[in-house]
Amino acid sequence: MTGLDELENAPQVKEFLRETISSMINDLVTQETQLINTYHDNRTMPFDFYNLTIREIHTKIECKRDVYKRLTGEDLEQAMA
């Protein structure tokens, strides 16, 4: 298996991964914000559904960060700094 650093376009691949995964995470954060606002504006939504959906969003975010780290060997937050 070839390491990412051994590829000819490694910097471009890392940049592509960083942008793509960051965009996915931003979309999830937007969904989370919308869900929070909806729940606070309309308390008829079942709390269990709200709570499980928030957990699912956080799990997806962590998974995306983990995939980035496994592919590039660095934390997403460090790459964005």
C-alpha positions in Angstrom: 0.0 0.0 0.0 1.4 3.4 -1.0 1.6 6.1 1.7 0.0 9.4 0.9 3.4 11.1 1.1 4.8 8.8 -1.6 2.2 10.0 -4.2 3.3 12.5 -6.8 0.4 14.9 -6.0 0.4 14.4 -2.2 0.0 18.1 -1.3 -2.9 18.5 -3.7 -4.5 15.3 -2.4 -4.2 16.5 1.2 -5.7 19.8 0.2 -8.6 18.1 -1.6 -9.3 15.9 1.4 -9.0 18.8 3.8 -11.5 20.9 1.8 -13.9 18.0 1.2 -14.0 16.7 4.7 -14.2 20.3 6.2 -17.1 21.0 3.9 -18.9 17.8 5.0 -18.3 18.7 8.7 -19.6 22.2 8.1 -22.8 20.8 6.5 -23.3 18.6 9.6 -22.8 21.5 11.9 -25.4 23.4 9.9 -27.8 20.5 10.2 -27.2 20.4 14.0 -27.8 24.1 14.3 -31.1 23.8 12.4 -32.2 20.9 14.5 -31.4 22.8 17.7 -33.3 25.9 16.6 -36.2 23.7 15.5 -36.3 21.9 18.8 -36.2 25.1 20.8 -38.8 26.8 18.7 -41.1 23.8 18.7 -41.0 21.6 21.8 -43.4 19.1 20.3 -40.5 17.2 18.8 -39.8 14.1 21.0 -36.7 14.7 23.1 -35.4 11.1 22.4 -35.4 11.9 18.6 -33.6 15.2 19.2 -31.0 13.6 21.5 -30.3 10.7 19.2 -30.0 12.9 16.1 -27.5 15.2 17.9 -25.5 12.1 18.9 -25.6 10.8 15.4 -24.3 14.1 14.0 -21.5 14.2 16.5 -20.5 10.6 15.6 -20.5 11.4 11.9 -18.2 14.4 12.6 -15.8 12.3 14.6 -15.7 9.6 11.9 -14.9 12.2 9.3 -12.1 13.6 11.4 -10.8 10.0 12.0 -10.8 9.2 8.3 -8.8 12.3 7.6 -6.3 11.5 10.2 -5.9 7.9 9.0 -5.4 9.0 5.4 -3.1 11.9 6.0 -1.5 11.2 9.4 -2.4 14.6 10.8 -5.4 16.1 12.7 -7.9 18.1 10.7 -7.7 21.0 13.2 -3.9 21.2 12.8 -4.3 21.2 9.0 -6.8 24.0 9.1 -4.6 26.2 11.3 
